[in-house]
Amino acid sequence: MNYQNDDLRIKEINELLPPVALLEKFPATENAANTVAHCPQSDS
């Protein structure tokens, strides 16, 4: 059942691309891949 006040704070819904699609569209540069591979690990 839908009410007039359902989701009043939602202005729009946008589709999110899956990670593999983002990697295809924006491939990581060699420099970026090296940065990620050699950065310290977080203990969060």
C-alpha positions in Angstrom: 0.0 0.0 0.0 1.4 3.4 -1.0 0.8 6.6 1.0 1.2 10.2 -0.1 4.1 10.7 2.3 6.2 7.6 1.2 9.8 8.5 0.5 9.4 12.3 0.6 13.2 12.8 0.8 13.9 10.8 -2.3 14.2 13.2 -5.3 15.3 10.7 -7.9 16.6 7.2 -8.4 19.7 6.6 -10.5 21.0 3.2 -11.7 24.4 2.2 -10.3 26.9 0.5 -12.6 28.4 -2.8 -11.4 32.1 -2.6 -10.6 33.1 -4.5 -13.7 31.4 -2.0 -15.9 33.2 0.9 -14.2 36.5 -0.9 -14.7 35.7 -1.3 -18.4 34.6 2.3 -18.8 37.4 3.8 -16.6 40.4 1.4 -16.6 43.0 2.0 -13.9 46.3 3.5 -15.1 49.5 1.6 -14.3 50.4 4.4 -11.8 47.0 4.0 -10.0 47.3 0.3 -9.8 50.9 0.6 -8.4 49.6 3.1 -5.8 46.9 0.7 -4.6 49.2 -2.3 -4.6 51.9 -0.5 -2.5 49.8 1.6 -0.1 49.7 0.6 3.6 46.7 -1.5 4.7 44.1 0.2 7.0 43.2 -1.5 10.3 39.6 -0.3 10.3 
